[in-house]
């Protein structure tokens, strides 16, 4: 599935992924390929994007996550790469 993570300042991630785990406003949400259409408010926490054997992590706060036609869009009010 195609994933993009954007904040008001920049695009933090754009690429294919095998899974996404996001901090929704009311709890964690996991997204796998061919997920049903979905939209939720983002809470505050760590967004994890798995691409094969690697994982990219971002600290996010506010905004929303949308899943449509195997495309995941994360639009965050604040986002930055998470410390490893």
N, C-alpha and C positions, 0 to 999 in steps of 0.2 A: 504494500500500500504506500501511497505517497504522503509524506508528512511535511508540514511547514510550521515553524515556530517564529512568530514575529512579535516585536515590541514596538513602541512608538519610535525608538531610536534606530533599530536595525532588524535584519533578518538573522536569527541565530542558528536556524537549521532548515535545510531544504534537501529532501532526498527520500529514498525508499527505506522502509523499515518493516520489521517482522512483528513488532508489538510496541504499544505505547501504554504507559501507566501515568495517569495524571491526577493531581489533587483537585477533585471537583469541590464545589462549595460545601457539600454535605458528605464527603467521603471519597476514597480512592476509586478510580474507574480504570478498567483495563480494556484496551482496544486491540483486537486482532484483525487480520485481513478479512474482508467481506462482512464487517460489522454492520448491523442495521443502522439506518440514519439516526443520528443522535446529536443533541446539543445540550450543554450544561455550562453553568457559571464556574469559573475557576476559583478555588480557594487559595490558600497559601501553602506552599510545600515544594516538593521535588518532582519534576517532570522527568520521566525516564523513557528514552527511545532506544530500542534494541534494533541493531542492524547487523544481522549475522551473529558473529561472536563478540561484537563490540557493543557498548552501551554509552550513550551520551546522556548527561544529566544536567538539568537546568533548574535553578531556583526561580519559581514563578509566583506571582501574586496578582489577583484580580484578572478580569477579562473573561474569555470564554473558550470552549473547545467545541468544534463542530466536526461531525463525520458524515460525509455524503459521497456515494459512489466510489468507495475505497480511497477517499482522500480525507486526511485528518488535518484540520487547521486549528492551530493554537494561537490565539491572539491575546497576549498578556499585557496588562497595564505596566507591570514591571517584570523583567526577566534578565537572568545573567547565567553564564556557565557556573555549575555547582563545583565547589572544591572537591577534589578527589580524595 
